[in-house]
């Protein structure tokens, strides 16, 4: 059974990485600093779309994205990306209380 995609993307769309949960379950400040360097939010533009078969042969959509701070293009599964316009709403859904 297939489900309706949440967002459809076109070349030129502004996108962001879909937010991750923000819970850091450690009191060690050194560990927190090490983890925080990998938790920045990235923004970019869709420059291409690829389709790849999954293990069952169904075609999955991958986006080619040029991030604002990079010159190279990287490939990302569509499910890990969201439109910039939806970022604030999605972030509120994944926030961990007390963080």
C-alpha positions in Angstrom: 0.0 0.0 0.0 1.4 3.4 -0.9 0.9 6.6 1.0 0.6 10.1 -0.4 3.8 12.1 -0.4 3.9 14.9 2.1 5.7 17.3 -0.3 6.5 17.4 -4.0 9.7 19.0 -5.1 10.8 20.7 -8.3 14.2 21.9 -9.4 14.9 25.3 -7.9 12.9 24.7 -4.7 14.4 26.0 -1.4 14.8 23.1 1.1 16.2 22.3 4.5 17.2 19.1 6.3 14.2 17.7 8.1 14.6 18.5 11.8 15.9 15.8 14.2 15.0 15.4 17.8 17.0 17.7 20.0 17.4 15.5 23.1 21.0 15.2 24.4 20.9 12.7 27.2 24.3 13.5 28.8 25.5 15.9 31.5 29.1 15.8 30.3 29.8 19.2 28.7 32.7 17.9 26.6 30.4 15.3 24.9 27.7 18.0 24.4 30.2 20.2 22.6 31.3 17.4 20.4 27.8 16.5 19.4 26.7 20.1 18.8 29.1 20.6 15.9 27.0 18.0 13.9 23.6 19.5 14.8 23.5 22.6 12.6 20.6 23.2 10.3 21.4 23.2 6.5 19.5 25.1 3.8 19.9 24.6 0.1 18.3 24.4 -3.4 17.1 21.4 -5.3 19.3 21.1 -8.5 18.2 17.6 -9.7 16.1 14.6 -9.0 17.2 10.9 -9.2 15.2 7.7 -9.0 16.7 4.5 -7.5 15.1 1.1 -7.0 14.8 -0.1 -3.4 15.2 -3.8 -2.4 11.7 -4.6 -3.7 12.3 -2.8 -7.1 10.1 0.2 -6.4 11.5 3.5 -7.5 12.5 5.9 -4.7 13.0 9.6 -5.2 16.4 11.2 -4.3 17.0 14.9 -4.4 20.3 16.4 -5.6 20.8 19.4 -3.4 23.4 22.2 -3.4 23.7 23.4 0.2 24.2 27.1 0.8 27.7 26.6 2.4 29.0 24.1 -0.2 29.8 24.2 -3.9 29.3 20.5 -4.6 26.0 18.7 -5.0 24.9 15.9 -2.6 22.2 13.3 -2.9 19.6 12.9 -0.2 16.5 10.7 0.2 13.4 12.8 -0.2 12.1 11.7 3.2 15.0 13.5 5.0 14.3 16.9 3.4 11.5 19.5 3.9 10.5 22.8 2.2 11.9 25.8 4.1 8.3 27.0 4.5 7.5 23.9 6.6 10.6 23.8 8.7 9.2 25.8 11.7 6.1 23.6 11.9 8.1 20.3 11.7 10.6 21.5 14.3 7.9 22.1 16.8 6.7 18.5 16.3 10.1 17.0 17.2 11.2 19.2 20.1 11.9 17.3 23.3 10.4 19.0 26.4 13.0 20.7 28.5 15.6 21.1 25.7 
